Amino acid sequence: MFAQVEVEVTEDPERLLIALVRYRPGTPERQVSSFLEAVWISELRLPGLDVFNFLAEDGHVELESVTGDQSSGYFISLHLVATEGSAEDFENSAADYETPPPVTTDAPPTKKRWLRR
């Protein structure tokens, strides 16, 4: 779905993480928003506080989000900008990255939850 993913850490509590990504050309902004929401919920969301907002325009989607755990005081804030990419952005994107071999442990496998409430 994405190419040219750039993520940086900042000292700004309203934007601890900032990201810039390019999405596949021709993908509706609504679909990009849904995909980003699913990634946020499944990968970054913490129990407790969870707020996110989208701004979608032609060729551009922004996600501003905050999640946190009140009992520990830990929180993450994110400002992500997704812009429509070009076909060239995705031609060799899979070949550019090597998938690392899986890590083997003695721990039992865990079940991945797609939606946490």
Secondary structure as GFF3:
##gff-version 3
##sequence-region A 1 117
A	DSSP	beta_strand	2	9	.	.	.	ID=ss1
A	DSSP	beta_strand	17	23	.	.	.	ID=ss2
A	DSSP	alpha_helix	29	39	.	.	.	ID=ss3
A	DSSP	pi_helix	40	44	.	.	.	ID=ss4
A	DSSP	beta_strand	49	57	.	.	.	ID=ss5
A	DSSP	beta_strand	60	69	.	.	.	ID=ss6
A	DSSP	beta_strand	74	84	.	.	.	ID=ss7
A	DSSP	alpha_helix	87	91	.	.	.	ID=ss8
###
